[in-house]
Amino acid sequence: VLNNDSHLKVIAVVGMGGLGKTTLVRKVFEDTAVKTQFKIRVWLTISRTFDIMVILKTMIHKIFYEINEPVPHQLMNSTDIIRLGAFVKDFLQDRSYILVLDDVWSERLWDALKNVLPDGNFHGQVILTTRIIHVAKAARFGSHNYSHWMKPLSVKDSWTLFCHTTFQSDHC
């Protein structure tokens, strides 16, 4: 995640449900170095049936929360997706930001959001989690993308984790 690249970078974390994709990304998102590097940090949990208007307004609300300023009411009352998208793109253009899109189920979401994310002069980072391979493959922005494929634990490691979690010991 941390680098000196000046283009938007997209990382897709892919794997079946319950593998810990969200937990892994949350650890990265909450890391002190990440908090220092990215002035704006936005986490969006996406539902299977998403509404791009709601997502954009939530993103704007979280951006203003991050910069500790009130959200302009005329912006939040807008029903113009193009205006909201243009605001997000212009606002993020000159800022370092990390955007997490957690639990993405549809390529349509990425198609709708990639146009509002600037590939600008500062650090921009998008991390998305998904169970669906096609979504991970679609989540591209130029040549600046990467996919991390999570695999289940081995039987031995699963048993060790179970014992440690249940009995606070590596042995059951």
Residue pairs with C-beta under 8 A, 6 or more apart in sequence:
1 11
1 28
1 34
1 98
1 125
1 127
2 33
2 34
2 37
3 9
3 123
4 123
5 123
5 144
6 120
6 121
6 122
6 123
7 119
7 124
7 141
7 142
7 144
8 117
8 118
8 119
8 120
8 124
8 125
8 126
8 141
8 142
8 144
9 124
9 125
9 126
9 141
9 144
9 145
9 146
10 126
10 127
10 128
10 139
10 140
10 141
10 144
10 145
10 146
11 125
11 126
11 127
11 128
11 145
11 146
11 147
11 148
12 127
12 128
12 129
12 130
12 135
12 136
12 139
12 145
12 146
12 147
12 148
13 21
13 24
13 25
13 127
13 128
13 129
13 130
13 147
13 148
13 150
14 21
14 129
14 130
14 131
14 132
14 133
14 135
14 136
14 147
14 148
14 149
14 150
15 21
15 131
15 149
15 150
15 151
16 131
16 152
17 131
19 150
19 151
19 152
20 150
21 129
21 130
21 150
22 102
22 103
22 129
24 150
25 100
25 102
25 127
25 129
28 34
28 127
29 41
29 43
29 98
29 100
29 127
34 41
34 98
35 41
37 96
37 123
38 96
38 97
38 98
38 123
38 125
39 66
39 67
39 95
39 96
39 97
40 63
40 66
40 67
40 92
40 95
40 96
40 97
40 98
41 66
41 97
41 98
42 59
42 62
42 63
42 66
42 97
42 98
42 99
42 100
43 62
43 100
43 102
44 55
44 58
44 59
44 62
44 99
44 100
44 101
44 102
45 102
45 103
46 55
46 101
46 102
46 103
46 104
46 105
46 109
47 103
47 105
48 105
48 106
50 106
50 109
52 81
52 109
52 112
52 113
53 79
53 81
53 84
55 109
55 113
56 81
56 84
56 85
56 88
56 116
57 76
57 84
59 88
59 99
60 71
60 75
60 76
60 84
60 87
60 88
61 71
61 76
63 88
63 91
63 92
64 70
64 71
75 83
75 84
75 87
78 84
84 116
85 115
85 116
86 116
88 116
88 117
89 115
89 116
89 117
89 118
90 118
92 117
92 118
92 120
92 124
93 118
93 120
93 121
93 122
94 120
94 121
94 122
95 122
96 122
96 123
96 124
97 123
97 124
97 125
98 125
98 126
98 127
99 117
99 124
99 125
99 126
99 127
100 126
100 127
100 128
100 129
101 109
101 110
101 113
101 126
101 127
101 128
101 129
102 128
102 129
103 129
103 130
103 131
104 110
104 128
104 129
104 130
104 132
104 135
104 139
105 130
105 131
105 132
105 135
106 135
107 134
107 135
107 138
110 128
110 135
110 138
110 139
111 138
114 141
117 124
117 126
117 141
118 124
119 141
119 142
119 144
126 139
126 141
128 135
128 136
128 139
130 136
130 139
136 147
137 147
139 145
152 158
153 161
159 172
160 170
162 172
163 169
163 170
163 171
163 172
164 170
166 172
